[in-house]
């Protein structure tokens, strides 16, 4: 299981995704600082545009993920607390009713399991058992509306549970979009690797910056094997012509 370790604008990101996004941001910054290396209508310019679009998609869906992951959370917590309080009151009262009325079996036990499903099922059982003769509970100072109050609390919890499930579904969809956007951006930087090498490989300053900015911390890329016996670099015959064309 991946552990989220990084927040961007309040949104949890996984470490691997964080590092990939940081690399794309650096790649975009390199492209903006070296526009001359990416003439219009070239694959390099198109790849740089893909990187920019991928970053925008990631940042947009990070916000969607944040809002969706919060959807229904507080409402569900409040609804669950309301149901628990109502169940405890009825269960407490039922114990006393069972002791004071000979032969009365107490079927109203607070559920041992505390899941929302267990709470709702217990609540429905309470309603079924009590609503036929609520007077004996009312005599022990439960409010006259306690059955309707319990029904309402159960309805609120079920609605909040549905809202929460929808929020989590949207958060998962946003996460999937983030992963795909990062993959598109990474693929575009592979194109940029080739384009920049063809233009700036013989410029140690520029090419060195690209290789540094292009690196994803914690990830290694397969090295391209050099031809055997070749220990000296050869000038790039296309660099001048491409630079001039820009």
Legacy VTK file of the C-alpha trace (Angstrom):
# vtk DataFile Version 3.0
C-alpha trace
ASCII
DATASET POLYDATA
POINTS 246 float
0.000 0.000 0.000
1.387 3.383 -0.988
1.643 5.941 1.792
0.843 9.589 0.977
3.694 11.786 2.152
3.376 15.120 0.389
0.840 17.906 0.263
0.410 20.301 -2.626
-2.128 23.043 -1.887
-3.484 20.889 0.921
-3.876 17.744 -1.183
-2.126 14.538 -0.285
0.084 13.169 -3.026
2.085 9.997 -3.090
5.857 10.438 -3.030
6.363 9.003 -6.521
3.719 11.295 -7.993
5.117 14.290 -6.159
8.571 13.692 -7.608
7.206 13.253 -11.127
5.195 16.458 -10.893
8.240 18.335 -9.626
10.231 17.071 -12.617
7.538 18.187 -15.060
7.512 21.619 -13.467
11.268 21.857 -13.919
11.010 20.636 -17.522
8.419 23.301 -18.251
10.667 25.916 -16.667
13.580 24.777 -18.830
11.429 25.045 -21.946
10.304 28.558 -21.041
13.910 29.619 -20.446
15.176 28.083 -23.721
12.420 28.781 -26.221
14.939 28.946 -29.051
15.512 25.201 -28.753
11.867 24.488 -29.604
10.899 26.012 -32.976
7.209 26.038 -33.821
5.842 22.981 -35.665
8.599 20.718 -34.262
8.045 17.688 -32.073
9.964 19.449 -29.324
7.483 22.308 -29.231
4.588 19.851 -29.247
6.149 17.819 -26.438
6.643 20.951 -24.357
2.962 21.797 -24.854
2.015 18.301 -23.666
4.103 18.799 -20.526
2.321 22.085 -19.839
-1.103 20.502 -20.372
-0.206 17.540 -18.158
0.796 19.864 -15.318
-2.492 21.743 -15.647
-4.457 18.477 -15.570
-2.606 17.304 -12.466
-3.104 20.567 -10.593
-6.801 20.754 -11.525
-7.463 17.192 -10.437
-5.532 17.654 -7.216
-8.129 20.249 -6.268
-10.958 17.978 -7.403
-9.465 15.180 -5.311
-9.216 17.433 -2.267
-12.834 18.582 -2.461
-14.172 15.137 -3.325
-12.240 13.408 -0.542
-13.892 15.774 1.931
-17.348 15.275 0.446
-19.753 14.041 3.112
-16.983 13.349 5.635
-18.106 15.756 8.351
-21.788 15.101 7.694
-21.218 11.364 8.039
-19.300 11.764 11.291
-22.110 13.917 12.735
-24.825 11.526 11.541
-22.997 8.518 12.970
-22.687 10.234 16.351
-26.406 11.063 16.297
-27.362 7.443 15.601
-25.040 6.122 18.306
-26.495 8.498 20.866
-30.061 7.482 19.980
-29.229 3.763 20.069
-27.510 4.045 23.440
-30.506 5.857 24.907
-32.957 3.216 23.671
-30.686 0.314 24.689
-30.193 1.789 28.156
-33.915 2.228 28.590
-34.665 -1.235 27.211
-32.468 -2.848 29.844
-34.537 -1.220 32.562
-37.810 -2.139 30.865
-36.727 -5.793 30.648
-35.874 -5.888 34.361
-39.119 -4.318 35.536
-41.438 -6.341 33.321
-41.421 -10.034 34.137
-40.680 -12.300 31.230
-39.681 -9.471 28.910
-36.580 -10.374 26.894
-34.323 -7.488 26.030
-33.640 -7.690 22.313
-32.314 -4.158 22.036
-28.574 -4.464 22.445
-26.151 -1.817 21.261
-24.240 -3.474 18.379
-20.782 -4.815 19.155
-19.655 -3.942 15.667
-19.435 -0.193 15.138
-19.578 -0.090 11.330
-22.192 2.106 9.686
-23.982 -0.980 8.339
-24.148 -2.488 11.831
-25.462 0.767 13.285
-28.164 1.125 10.631
-29.259 -2.508 10.959
-29.418 -2.209 14.737
-31.383 1.017 14.443
-33.959 -0.570 12.157
-34.318 -3.465 14.590
-34.825 -0.993 17.448
-37.563 0.802 15.497
-39.342 -2.468 14.684
-39.257 -3.660 18.285
-40.222 -0.365 19.923
-42.717 1.395 17.706
-45.558 -1.015 18.621
-45.435 0.005 22.287
-43.309 3.105 22.853
-45.200 4.173 25.978
-43.121 2.060 28.367
-39.992 3.813 27.051
-41.587 7.230 27.221
-42.450 6.581 30.876
-38.703 6.342 31.516
-38.265 9.860 30.135
-37.408 9.169 26.515
-39.055 11.936 24.465
-42.405 11.105 22.872
-40.777 11.536 19.468
-37.862 9.169 20.152
-38.945 6.608 17.521
-39.285 9.259 14.821
-36.027 10.819 15.985
-34.259 7.495 15.566
-35.779 7.002 12.114
-34.610 10.468 11.091
-31.087 9.833 12.413
-30.884 6.577 10.454
-32.081 8.330 7.297
-29.470 11.069 7.723
-26.693 8.490 8.218
-27.703 6.529 5.123
-27.806 9.706 3.042
-24.436 10.858 4.398
-22.991 7.410 3.660
-24.165 7.649 0.043
-22.708 11.162 -0.287
-19.424 9.991 1.189
-19.259 7.045 -1.196
-19.860 9.373 -4.148
-17.145 11.725 -2.914
-14.668 8.863 -2.668
-15.637 7.699 -6.152
-14.900 11.170 -7.509
-11.611 11.263 -5.601
-10.569 7.927 -7.132
-11.497 9.191 -10.599
-9.405 12.323 -10.029
-6.501 10.183 -8.837
-6.715 8.072 -11.985
-6.650 11.228 -14.118
-3.587 12.469 -12.209
-1.710 9.234 -12.870
-2.557 9.329 -16.580
-1.582 13.011 -16.887
1.776 12.333 -15.244
2.357 9.430 -17.633
1.638 11.708 -20.633
4.037 14.290 -19.265
6.777 11.719 -18.690
6.370 10.391 -22.225
6.643 13.945 -23.584
9.900 14.490 -21.700
11.265 11.399 -23.439
10.669 13.228 -26.721
12.324 16.329 -25.276
15.362 14.221 -24.344
15.947 13.470 -28.011
15.162 16.956 -29.290
17.400 18.703 -26.765
20.256 16.251 -27.255
20.148 16.856 -31.008
20.436 20.600 -30.474
22.393 21.148 -27.281
24.477 18.051 -26.627
27.627 19.989 -27.467
26.682 22.835 -25.127
27.674 21.480 -21.681
26.044 24.353 -19.826
22.594 24.025 -21.421
22.614 20.258 -21.797
23.848 19.815 -18.241
20.969 21.916 -16.954
18.456 19.821 -18.891
19.842 16.538 -17.598
19.707 17.851 -14.055
16.178 19.226 -14.362
15.008 16.119 -16.197
16.060 13.774 -13.425
13.331 12.232 -11.262
14.594 11.808 -7.724
14.502 8.181 -6.686
13.975 6.842 -10.202
16.602 5.574 -12.589
16.367 5.444 -16.345
18.094 2.846 -18.524
21.396 4.098 -19.838
22.043 4.252 -23.544
25.071 2.122 -24.330
27.822 3.877 -26.235
29.418 2.225 -29.226
32.345 0.043 -28.190
35.750 1.648 -28.579
34.322 5.138 -28.751
35.762 7.247 -25.939
35.695 10.714 -27.536
32.619 12.745 -28.234
31.886 13.922 -31.758
30.396 17.300 -32.561
26.679 17.447 -33.285
26.492 18.351 -37.002
22.887 19.509 -36.696
23.120 21.804 -33.683
24.063 25.001 -35.563
21.523 24.546 -38.319
18.666 23.838 -35.892
19.630 26.733 -33.633
19.793 29.090 -36.598
16.431 27.864 -37.859
14.869 28.865 -34.555
LINES 1 247
246 0 1 2 3 4 5 6 7 8 9 10 11 12 13 14 15 16 17 18 19 20 21 22 23 24 25 26 27 28 29 30 31 32 33 34 35 36 37 38 39 40 41 42 43 44 45 46 47 48 49 50 51 52 53 54 55 56 57 58 59 60 61 62 63 64 65 66 67 68 69 70 71 72 73 74 75 76 77 78 79 80 81 82 83 84 85 86 87 88 89 90 91 92 93 94 95 96 97 98 99 100 101 102 103 104 105 106 107 108 109 110 111 112 113 114 115 116 117 118 119 120 121 122 123 124 125 126 127 128 129 130 131 132 133 134 135 136 137 138 139 140 141 142 143 144 145 146 147 148 149 150 151 152 153 154 155 156 157 158 159 160 161 162 163 164 165 166 167 168 169 170 171 172 173 174 175 176 177 178 179 180 181 182 183 184 185 186 187 188 189 190 191 192 193 194 195 196 197 198 199 200 201 202 203 204 205 206 207 208 209 210 211 212 213 214 215 216 217 218 219 220 221 222 223 224 225 226 227 228 229 230 231 232 233 234 235 236 237 238 239 240 241 242 243 244 245
